[in-house]
């Protein structure tokens, strides 16, 4: 399978948009635009967060599928805490995904 076909398949299956929700062009256009934004953000997180030294993965990847990125970094238990009018995520003390989250956040805050 070619890489463009892999990306297309990944876009449809991993983001669960095999079938568009509406028969109206404007609605489907909005859904696809949101899906493209989510896809690009998850790809960036996959490149920056999962392929680094602090990655919670067992071996060094070159590229990760969106499903893997979501399973390793998005489906992590955290508590939303508000204090001093700021909202923060609190992770478990032994959370394997926290170093990756911290590195990604540092890159976003610096840039």
N, C-alpha and C positions, 0 to 999 in steps of 0.2 A: 504494500500500500504506500502510496506517495505521501510526503509530509503534508501537502495541502489537504489531501483527503483525510489524514489523521486529525489535523486541526479542525476541519469541518465536522468530522464525527465527534470529536471531543466537545466542540462548541454545542452541538445538538444534544448529545446524550448526557454529558456531565452537568450542563446547566438546565437540563430537563425542558428543552424547548423543541422536541420533535414535532409537536403540533402547536401551531399558534392559537391563542385563546379566542380569537375573534375572526369573523369574516370581513371585518372592516379594515381597510388599508391603513388608516391613521392609527388605529389601536395597535395593529400588528407592527407598524413602524416604530411606535413608542416602545413596545415590548422588546423588539430587536435592538433598539438603541440602548436600552437599559441593560440588556444581555451583553452587548459589546463592551459597555463600560465595566460591568462585573467581570467579564472575561479578561479584559486588559489588566484590571487591578489584581485578579487572582494570578495571572501570568507573572506580573511584577513580583508579587509576594512569593511565588514559586521560584523565581530566579534569585531573588535576594534572600529570602528566608530559609528555603529548604536546601539550597546548594552551598550554603556557607559552612564555616567551621562549627557553628553552634546549632546546626541542623539536627532535629530529632529523628534522623533517618539512620538506618543501619549501614549503608554504604554510600559512597560519593556519587551523586547523580549528575548528569549533564542537564537533564530536563525532566520535570515531573508533570504528570497529567493533572488536570484541574481536580479530579476526584481525589487524588493523593494529597494535593495541597489542602483541600477542604477537610479531609479526614485527619491529617496531621496537625493542622494549625487552626482551622475554623471550628471544628467540633470539640473544642477543649473547654472544660468547665472553668468558669470564672464568675466572680461575683461583681456586680455593678454597685459601686459605693459612691455616695455623694458626701463630701465634707468640704467645708469652707467654700461653698458654691462651685465646687469643681467635681466633675464626674471622673471616676477612675475604675479600672478593672483590677480586681484582686485575684491573683492566681494562687493555686496551692503551692506550698513550700517546695514540693518535689515535682512540679510540673515540667515535663520534658520539652514543652514548646515555649516556655517563657524566655529563654535566651534568644531564640529566633524572633519572638515578638519584640523584645527589647532592642535588638539590633535593627530591625525594620523601622521601629519608631524613631530611633536615633537618626537613621538616614533621612526619614521624612522631616524631622524637626530641624536638621541641619540644612536641608536643601530648600 
